[in-house]
Amino acid sequence: MSSHTPDIVSIPARPGQDPLDAGQIERLRQATLTILDEIGVHMPSARAREIFASHGARVGDDEVVRIPPDLVVKAMSTAPRSFVLAGREERLDLLLDGTRCYICTEGVGTKVADPVTGELRSSRKDDVALMARICDALPLLSFYWPPVSAQDHLRTAPLHECHAGLSNTLKHVRGATTVYPELAKYVVEMATVVAGSDAERRRRPPICGNICTISPLAQDGPGLECALAYAEAGLPFSFMAMPTMGSTAPATELGAIAVADAEVVSGMVLVQLASPGAPVFHSFFVSLMDPLSGGYISEVEGQAERIAVQLAHAWGVPSLGGGSMSGDATAPGWQTGVSAGIGATTVPLFGAEVCGSFALEAGSTILYPDKVIRDCEALLHAAALVGPAEFDEEDLALDVIRAVGPRGHYMAQRHTREHLRDHRLPLWLTHAGREAAAEMRRGGAAEAALEPARAAAIAEFRRLEREHHPEPLAPVVQRELDAVVAAADREAEKLG
């Protein structure tokens, strides 16, 4: 028997004061225009270079493309400010118009940790399918970006991740990522099968994607080919830059932001030249090279995440970013709690249309399955803190205060019985959560060492794993979807 997929609970976007004033954000845009015009971006795709050249960009023998400012501005003017990411049912559709922040998981890690022992293993397609079911059950998660990768499928891993997502959740799926260019058509075909027709796929695309740039100032060749194919088919996707200060970007935050923005905008300009009006969103995350070890630090103090959102909106497109609940810790503990708490508070304040930094740790490489439960709890608490206060005159309860008077108590009051349960309790303080945590602590030595909050989150994850099974795709649709991914596997074998 299938389970009901709950309605999505989005977070009202309540942006605080912008980190940069209008003049400063325009200076950043001008820096991007200068980089694109005078320095350029490496474009290792012959088709991309031909498109740029045909529109007046300067293409060098070194495959570096320099784009005149007026061409950038003209192309970006055709990018839509808002568009829909569709669920399997219209009640689960997401409109990216800046009024709501939608939450998705983060992708795609390579390891899964046992939630109790911490033992690591490589992720598999089964993990992708399971996490899709779990996310389907959580109202705060608006769409599904596979948090781990289908490493048991090698060349076609992204296609199998998309297949597992579409088969196991009614929510929107992030699956149109970089694959071998010859395989991009199968991603489009999967979207068409689920949508029902080419026209419906364009009106309500069930898949969105992500194309990563290569810092500094380079695009990925297969990524560009996939981007052009997805744009032509009307599938939304983001260009995402991930520069590291000190190694692949200047060691200053503004310098890294300028590099990241130039990379992202160069890709958006390309697809707008090829397919004007293609739905694209803007994304970058700035990290830091550890000055002591040369290692990677994803949690960087500063304003880069807020500025990324502000820049996206200055270019007139939606943003994926704005607040992160993932971090660099390798195991649950104080560090993960700090990251989740601070990140949860920033989500509604930064004003991004999509926030996709849930469930992973260790620089977005390790999935602790119960973390998605804990992250949702943290965000619900933060949203209550920063949201608008409700003022109901009756809630002042002056009659009750008068009846109790000084030095009394409220436990015998009917008002108390009627309203005490109005307050939302965190999972581990609910009756079910306390019972589940106590049961886990009785389960064995490892479980006994868990703090109540983690024990309750793990127990809730296991409950959803047992009990939540979303409405399946229609059998004919599932067979067609299976056939598409099987055809992709056969073609992949020929690629060498």
Secondary structure, DSSP 8 states (H G I E B T S, - for coil): --B-------EE----S-SS-HHHHHHHHHHHHHIIIII-EE---HHHHHHHHHTT-EE-TTSEEE--HHHHHHHHTTS-S--EE--SSGGG-EE-SSSEEEEE----BSEEE-TTT--EEE--HHHHHHHHHHHHH-TTEEEE--SB--GGGGGGHHHHHHHHHHHH-SSEEEEE----GGGHHHHHHHHHHHHSSHHHHHHS-SEEEEEE-BTTTB--HHHHHHHHHHHHHT--EEEEE--EETTTB-SSHHHHHHHHHHHHHHHHHHHHHHSTT--EEEEE--EEE-TTT--EE----SSHHHHHHHHHHHTTS-BB-S-----S-SSSSHHHHHHHHHHHHHHHHH--SEE---SEETTTTEE-TTHHHHHHHHHHHHHHHHS-----GGGG-HHHHHHH-TT--STT-HHHHHHGGGS---GGGSHHHHHHHHHHHTS-HHHHTS-HHHHHHHHHHHHHHHH--B----HHHHHHHHHHHHHHHHHHHT--
